[in-house]
Amino acid sequence: MRFDVRVSNEEIEHELANLQARMASGRHALVNLPRMDMPFPDIEFRVRKIAREQRVYAIDTGTGLLVGYSVFDILPEGSRRLHGTVRSVHSRYAAAYQGRGIATALYTKVLSDGFVLVSGARQSRAAYALWKSLGRRMRFDVVKVTPNTIEPLRISERDVRFHDLDVRLQLYAP
């Protein structure tokens, strides 16, 4: 696991504005996507399923602006028996909406629905802090992901192996 993801807030804002413009009309317009049943103050969630992934868009109900998204992707590695439940996840949220608990609430909902989340091989420090925070309430493991298995590792962040690209974090409901 590496902590080398650095995306500026300006890049995120630009990406969200472009995404909202692309999804303003047509078959995949944000307003036409099904709502996710998840109450959160002043935010509504819309869901789009694309092949192996599910995208969840967060929209400010007051402004109608797309303020972030999370992508839950079927993990291509690991045991085939887990493909129905294990999702790799990444998220991006506008600066004004970071730290408000949106990703925490969304990840908690997905976990409570029975899914297992596995981090990417690279994360930002903020993403790692979110995972560690969730790990205090959910089951949290460090795992090694290979083409055929996902196996727990009994190592800490201080272990040199922790920084290997096949080492990931795993969360699931207790």
Secondary structure as UniProt FT lines:
FT   HELIX           9..22
FT   TURN            27..28
FT   HELIX           30..32
FT   TURN            41..42
FT   STRAND          43..50
FT   TURN            51..52
FT   STRAND          53..60
FT   TURN            61..63
FT   STRAND          66..74
FT   HELIX           80..82
FT   TURN            83..85
FT   STRAND          86..93
FT   HELIX           95..97
FT   TURN            98..99
FT   HELIX           102..112
FT   TURN            113..114
FT   STRAND          116..118
FT   HELIX           125..135
FT   TURN            136..137
FT   STRAND          139..145
FT   STRAND          150..153
FT   TURN            157..158
FT   HELIX           160..163
FT   TURN            165..166
FT   STRAND          167..172
//
